[in-house]
């Protein structure tokens, strides 16, 4: 039977991205998204639920994200789900987490003052009105797609870079601006 692994998600960044490089020189950054869901209970009470999603970007996408993404900024990301597994160094237990590996992203909303300069774009995307950016041209427009750029191997390339802080989830900041 055929299967499909495709994720489309819109949320606000929970922290500024920090770009790292693998020993082979490939850029990688991990970002956090806060995704809100509004719903009404059976009693008519309106509620909001927030889900925090970890996203990894590779190559040119990671570099653009590091340059133009800022905490609190809304972003649309397309990608795939990937299961990370590791052994906790303190307890020796096997751990796992589900994350998104981003294939393309789109900045939403207007340009922030002082950011997003350069000439990468033109036109507008139906999703948010920001300029588009594709491929490897300069600038920090709105849309970036990994497209046909040969990036990391299909396993996500995590064998190349650092794994993080000892097998536990990174601490999120409590002062999310939304």
C-alpha positions as CSV (number, residue, x, y, z in Angstrom):
1,X,0.0,0.0,0.0
2,X,1.2,3.5,-0.8
3,X,2.0,5.9,2.0
4,X,2.3,9.7,2.3
5,X,4.5,11.7,4.7
6,X,3.6,15.3,4.2
7,X,3.1,18.1,6.8
8,X,1.8,21.6,6.2
9,X,1.9,23.7,9.4
10,X,1.4,27.4,10.3
11,X,2.7,28.7,13.6
12,X,4.7,31.4,15.4
13,X,8.4,30.9,16.1
14,X,9.1,30.2,19.8
15,X,12.8,31.3,19.6
16,X,15.3,32.8,17.3
17,X,17.0,30.2,15.1
18,X,20.7,29.3,15.6
19,X,22.4,28.0,12.6
20,X,25.0,25.2,13.0
21,X,27.2,23.5,10.4
22,X,27.8,19.8,10.1
23,X,31.4,18.6,9.6
24,X,30.8,18.5,5.9
25,X,29.7,22.2,5.9
26,X,25.9,21.8,5.6
27,X,23.9,24.4,7.5
28,X,21.3,23.1,9.9
29,X,18.9,24.9,12.3
30,X,16.2,23.7,14.7
31,X,13.3,26.0,15.2
32,X,10.2,25.7,17.4
33,X,6.7,26.6,16.3
34,X,3.7,27.3,18.5
35,X,0.6,26.2,16.7
36,X,-2.7,27.4,18.1
37,X,-6.1,25.6,17.7
38,X,-9.3,27.4,18.7
39,X,-12.3,25.3,19.5
40,X,-15.6,25.4,21.3
41,X,-16.5,23.0,24.0
42,X,-19.8,21.1,24.3
43,X,-21.0,23.8,26.7
44,X,-20.2,26.6,24.3
45,X,-17.0,27.8,26.0
46,X,-14.4,29.0,23.6
47,X,-10.9,27.6,24.2
48,X,-7.4,27.8,22.7
49,X,-5.0,24.9,22.7
50,X,-1.3,25.4,21.8
51,X,0.9,22.6,20.4
52,X,4.7,23.1,20.2
53,X,6.4,21.5,17.2
54,X,10.1,21.1,16.6
55,X,11.2,21.7,13.0
56,X,14.7,21.1,11.4
57,X,15.8,23.1,8.3
58,X,18.8,22.2,6.2
59,X,21.1,23.9,3.7
60,X,20.2,27.2,2.2
61,X,16.8,27.1,4.0
62,X,18.6,26.9,7.4
63,X,20.8,29.9,6.4
64,X,17.8,32.0,5.4
65,X,15.9,31.1,8.5
66,X,18.9,32.1,10.7
67,X,19.1,35.4,8.9
68,X,15.4,36.4,8.7
69,X,13.3,34.4,11.2
70,X,12.7,36.0,14.6
71,X,10.9,34.8,17.7
72,X,7.2,35.4,17.4
73,X,7.1,35.7,13.6
74,X,4.4,33.7,11.9
75,X,5.6,31.1,9.3
76,X,4.2,28.4,7.1
77,X,6.2,25.3,6.7
78,X,5.9,22.3,4.4
79,X,7.8,19.1,5.2
80,X,7.7,15.6,6.4
81,X,7.6,13.8,9.8
82,X,10.7,12.1,11.1
83,X,11.2,10.1,14.3
84,X,14.4,10.9,16.2
85,X,15.6,8.2,18.6
86,X,18.5,8.3,21.1
87,X,19.6,6.9,24.4
88,X,19.4,9.2,27.4
89,X,23.0,9.6,28.7
90,X,21.8,10.1,32.3
91,X,19.3,7.3,32.6
92,X,20.3,5.0,29.7
93,X,16.7,4.8,28.6
94,X,15.8,4.9,24.9
95,X,14.0,8.1,24.0
96,X,12.2,9.3,20.9
97,X,10.4,12.3,19.6
98,X,8.5,13.2,16.4
99,X,9.6,16.3,14.5
100,X,9.1,18.0,11.2
101,X,11.9,18.2,8.6
102,X,11.1,21.3,6.6
103,X,11.2,21.1,2.8
104,X,9.9,24.7,2.1
105,X,8.8,27.6,4.1
106,X,6.8,30.9,3.7
107,X,7.0,34.0,5.9
108,X,3.5,35.2,6.7
109,X,2.4,38.7,7.5
110,X,4.2,41.9,6.4
111,X,7.9,42.5,6.5
112,X,9.3,43.4,9.8
113,X,11.0,46.7,10.1
114,X,14.8,46.4,9.7
115,X,14.6,42.9,8.4
116,X,14.0,41.0,5.1
117,X,16.0,43.4,3.0
118,X,17.7,42.4,-0.3
119,X,16.3,41.5,-3.6
120,X,15.1,37.9,-3.7
121,X,11.5,38.3,-4.5
122,X,8.8,39.6,-6.6
123,X,5.2,38.9,-6.7
124,X,3.2,37.7,-3.8
125,X,2.1,34.4,-2.5
126,X,-1.5,33.7,-1.9
127,X,-0.8,32.7,1.7
128,X,0.5,35.9,3.2
129,X,1.4,38.6,0.8
130,X,5.1,38.4,1.4
131,X,7.6,38.4,-1.4
132,X,8.7,35.0,-2.7
133,X,12.2,33.6,-2.5
134,X,13.2,30.5,-4.2
135,X,16.5,28.7,-4.8
136,X,19.8,30.3,-4.0
137,X,19.4,34.0,-5.0
138,X,20.1,36.6,-2.4
139,X,17.7,38.4,-0.2
140,X,15.3,37.3,2.4
141,X,11.9,37.3,0.7
142,X,9.0,35.2,1.8
143,X,9.2,31.8,0.3
144,X,12.0,29.3,0.2
145,X,11.7,25.8,-1.3
146,X,14.4,23.2,-1.1
147,X,13.1,22.1,-4.5
148,X,15.7,20.2,-6.5
149,X,18.7,21.4,-4.4
150,X,20.5,18.2,-3.4
151,X,20.4,18.6,0.4
152,X,21.0,16.1,3.2
153,X,20.3,12.4,2.7
154,X,16.7,11.2,3.1
155,X,17.3,10.1,6.7
156,X,17.6,13.7,7.6
157,X,21.4,13.8,7.9
158,X,21.3,13.8,11.7
159,X,24.3,11.4,11.7
160,X,26.5,14.3,10.7
161,X,25.7,17.0,13.3
162,X,25.4,17.4,17.0
163,X,22.4,15.7,18.7
164,X,21.6,18.4,21.3
165,X,21.7,18.5,25.1
166,X,22.1,15.0,26.5
167,X,18.9,13.5,25.2
168,X,16.4,15.7,26.8
169,X,14.0,18.1,25.2
170,X,15.4,21.7,24.9
171,X,13.9,24.1,27.4
172,X,11.5,26.6,25.8
173,X,11.3,30.1,26.9
174,X,8.2,31.1,28.8
175,X,7.8,34.6,27.4
176,X,6.4,33.8,24.0
177,X,5.0,37.1,22.6
178,X,1.7,36.0,21.3
